[in-house]
C-alpha cells in the first residue's frame, strides 16, 4: 500500500479504492456495494475470509495508524477514519481481536521495543492467536484478589494456578497472564503481567460448553508453566497498572458497532429485527413499531458514543474509563434486541426439531441462539456493576467505595 502519514486524505482514499478493486474478490465487493456488510456475509464463508486474510494484513490496512514496522501504515487518525469509511461496506473485520484489542494496548503503553517487534506483526497477520488469562474461580469481579502465583527462577518465572472464562484459549498460541509475585504486598501492588506461551508442558486447557452448545470459554490449569523474564511486561509488581490498559481495550472491544472491536456478541442487529417484523406482518403493529424505534434509536446513540472512544484510540491514546460507558450500554441493549428477536420469531422460538444430545445445538434457530448467548453480555468484559463503579469514580468523579482492607497485605485479605 503506497500511502503514509504525509499522503493527502483524498489521495489515500483513492489508493484504498484501487487496492480493493485489485485485491478483494469481486463477489465480495459487488455484495458490499449492493447491500453492505449483511450482503457480504451472505456470499462469503468464514473459512474463505480467513484464507484470504493475509492479503488484508500485508496491506497495512488492518491497523492503519500503527507504525509500519508493527504492521500498519502510520496514518494520521483523520486519514485512517476516511480509509475505514471506504472499507466499511466490505465488512473486512480484524481477526485476532484479543491480540489487537487486549494485548496490543499493554505492549504499546508498557512493553519494550523488542516485545513490540516480536509480537505485534504476527498478531496483525493472525499468525499467533491470543487469549487472556485474568479471571479465576475466586477472582472475577474482584480481579485484584487473584491467587495464581509466579515465582522467580533465574531468568524465568514458574507459574502455578487456575484461570477461568478464558475466551478462545483452546486454539490460542499466547496468553496475557496476571500472576501474583508478592503475597506480602497490597493486592494491587503484588501482581505482575506476563506473556505466556500456551504450547508448553504445564498448561492444561479444558473447554467449557455454554448454554447454546458451543465452546468459547475455557478453564486453564497452570502447573509449573515457564515464562522467560523477557516476556514480562512492565515492572515486577506493577501488573495492575499494565492490566488497566488491557481492561480498557477489552471494554472497548465488547462495546459494539464502531468500537473497533466486535460488532456484538450474540445475535444480529436491528436490521434483522426489521426483516423479522416485515416477514411476519407485525411491522404494522404500533406497539411493535414503538419497540423497534426504541432499540434503533439506542443503537444509533451507542454507535456515536463508540465513535468518540475509537477516535481517542486512533489519536494515539489508550481507551480510558469512558469505554465503560459503551460497554454498559451495549450489554443491556443487545440483550433487549435479542429478546425482541425471539418475540418477533413467535412460536418458532419456543420449540424446534432436533436430537436432544446434539452438540453443539445446531438445531437452535439463529434468534434463540443469539438470545441465549447475549445473556453473558452484562458479565463478560467486566460486569455491568463493576463498570458502573468505574464510570462513577473515574468519569463522574464520585468517591470510591470504602475498602476496610485497603493497603493490607494480600495474604491477610479474606477471599471467597
Secondary structure, 3 states (H helix, E strand, C coil): CCCCCCCCHHHHHHHHHHHHHHHCCHHHHHHHHHHHHHHHHHHCCHHHHHHHHHHHHHHCCCCCCCCHHHCCCCCCHHHHHHHHHHHHHHCCCCCCHHHHHHHHHHHHHHCCHHHHHHHHHHHHCCCCCEEEECCECCECCCHHHCCCEEEEECCEEEEEEEECCCCCHHHCCEEEEEEECCCCCECCCCEEEEEEECCCCCEEEEEEECCCCCEEEEEEEEEEEEEEHHHEECCCCEHHHHHHHHHHHHHHHCCCCCCCCCCCCCCCCHHHHHHHHHHHCHHHCHHHHHHHHHHHHHHHHHHHHHHHHHHHHHCCCCCCCCHHHHHHHHHHHHHHHHHHHHHHHHHHHCCCCCCCCCCCCCCCCHHHHHHHHHCCCCCCCCCHHHHHHHHHHHHCCCCCCCCCCCCCEHHHCCCC
